[in-house]
Amino acid sequence: MTGQYLGVAGILVASVIGALGAGLLPGKVIPYLGLLPLLLGVRAAWRAWRERDAANDAESPAGDGGPTVLGVAAVTFANGGDNIVVYVPVFTNAGTGGLVVFVVVFLVLVAVWCAVGRFLATRPVIARALARWGHLVLPVVLIGIGVLILVEGGAFGL
């Protein structure tokens, strides 16, 4: 769980810095940052569609005690690179108070997600279903976030 926290903390730091930088943009431009998660969602959907027939039979290699804390942190940060693109426009629109709430909630929910993940990973039926269908959820969530940012910001007259 320590590695997960380090990785998420790195993602949050990069996102907050990006949001502060985006805050320097003119107000009329900020809603269009919603295009970033929208495009990421479309890209993820395209990849899921293109790879729909690919065999997903990779087995986990036998380890000698599991991953290291820094290994988990690095993988979390690397996998969360797309999240930074999503969080920057959300954090920019949230303002200072909202930003603090987001960061606190994210840090608390890391523990919750780790506990839920451990619970689900130990349930074979659930783990198989998530492995099979989980990749379809990501595009829907990213596209939804992008559209929400665009609509709430009034981009394109929405």
C-alpha positions in Angstrom: 0.0 0.0 0.0 3.0 2.3 0.6 4.0 2.0 -3.1 0.4 2.8 -4.1 0.5 6.0 -2.0 3.8 7.1 -3.4 2.6 6.6 -7.0 -0.7 8.4 -6.3 1.1 11.2 -4.5 3.3 11.7 -7.6 0.2 11.8 -9.8 -1.5 14.3 -7.5 1.6 16.6 -7.3 2.0 16.6 -11.1 -1.8 17.3 -11.5 -1.8 20.1 -9.0 1.2 21.7 -10.7 -0.6 21.3 -14.0 -3.8 22.8 -12.7 -2.0 25.8 -11.2 -0.3 26.3 -14.6 -3.6 25.9 -16.4 -5.1 28.4 -14.0 -2.9 31.0 -15.8 -4.9 30.4 -19.0 -7.8 32.7 -19.9 -11.1 31.6 -18.4 -12.7 31.0 -21.7 -10.0 28.3 -22.6 -10.3 26.2 -19.4 -13.6 24.3 -20.4 -11.8 23.1 -23.5 -9.4 21.2 -21.3 -12.3 18.7 -21.2 -11.2 17.7 -24.7 -8.1 15.9 -23.2 -10.0 13.2 -21.2 -12.5 13.0 -24.0 -9.8 12.2 -26.6 -8.1 9.8 -24.2 -11.4 8.0 -23.8 -11.9 7.8 -27.5 -8.3 6.5 -27.8 -8.9 3.9 -25.1 -12.2 2.8 -26.8 -10.3 2.5 -30.1 -7.6 0.3 -28.5 -10.2 -1.8 -26.8 -12.1 -2.3 -30.1 -8.9 -3.0 -32.1 -7.6 -5.5 -29.6 -11.0 -7.2 -28.9 -9.8 -10.4 -30.5 -6.4 -10.5 -28.9 -5.8 -13.4 -26.6 -5.4 -12.3 -23.0 -3.8 -15.4 -21.6 -0.8 -13.9 -20.0 -0.1 -15.5 -16.6 1.5 -13.7 -13.7 5.1 -14.7 -13.3 6.0 -16.5 -10.1 7.7 -14.0 -7.8 10.1 -14.2 -5.0 8.1 -12.3 -2.4 6.2 -9.8 -4.5 6.9 -6.4 -5.9 9.0 -3.7 -4.1 7.5 -0.5 -2.8 9.3 1.5 -5.4 8.3 -0.9 -8.1 4.6 -0.5 -7.1 5.0 3.3 -7.0 6.7 3.4 -10.4 3.9 1.2 -12.0 1.2 3.3 -10.3 2.7 6.5 -11.6 3.3 5.1 -15.1 -0.2 3.8 -15.3 -1.6 7.0 -14.0 0.0 9.2 -16.6 -3.3 9.5 -18.4 -4.9 10.4 -15.1 -2.8 13.6 -14.9 -4.4 14.7 -18.2 -7.8 14.1 -16.7 -7.1 15.6 -13.3 -5.6 18.9 -14.5 -8.9 20.2 -16.1 -11.0 18.9 -13.2 -8.6 20.5 -10.6 -8.5 23.7 -12.6 -12.3 24.0 -12.6 -12.5 23.0 -8.9 -10.9 26.1 -7.4 -8.7 26.0 -4.3 -11.2 24.6 -1.9 -12.3 21.9 -4.3 -8.7 21.1 -5.0 -8.0 20.5 -1.3 -11.1 18.3 -1.1 -10.1 16.3 -4.2 -6.6 15.6 -2.8 -7.8 14.6 0.6 -10.5 12.3 -0.8 -8.0 10.7 -3.3 -5.6 10.0 -0.5 -8.3 8.4 1.7 -9.7 6.4 -1.1 -6.3 4.9 -2.0 -6.7 2.8 1.2 -10.3 1.9 0.3 -9.4 0.9 -3.2 -6.5 -1.2 -2.0 -8.8 -3.0 0.4 -11.5 -3.5 -2.2 -8.9 -4.6 -4.8 -7.5 -7.2 -2.4 -11.0 -8.4 -1.6 -12.0 -8.7 -5.3 -8.7 -10.2 -6.4 -9.3 -13.1 -4.0 -12.7 -13.9 -5.5 -12.0 -15.9 -8.7 -15.4 -15.2 -10.4 -15.1 -11.5 -9.8 -11.5 -11.4 -10.8 -12.3 -13.2 -14.1 -15.1 -10.8 -14.9 -13.0 -7.7 -14.2 -10.2 -9.1 -16.3 -12.6 -9.7 -19.2 -14.7 -6.5 -19.1 -12.8 -3.9 -17.0 -11.0 -2.5 -20.1 -14.4 -1.4 -21.4 -15.2 0.8 -18.4 -12.2 3.1 -18.8 -13.2 4.6 -22.2 -16.8 5.3 -20.9 -15.5 7.0 -17.7 -12.9 9.2 -19.6 -15.4 10.2 -22.3 -18.0 11.0 -19.5 -15.5 13.2 -17.6 -14.5 15.0 -20.8 -18.1 15.7 -21.8 -19.0 16.8 -18.3 -16.1 19.3 -18.2 -17.1 20.6 -21.7 -20.8 21.0 -20.7 -20.3 22.5 -17.3 -17.7 25.0 -18.7 -20.1 26.0 -21.6 -17.6 25.0 -24.3 -18.9 25.0 -27.8 -22.1 26.7 -26.5 -23.2 23.6 -24.7 
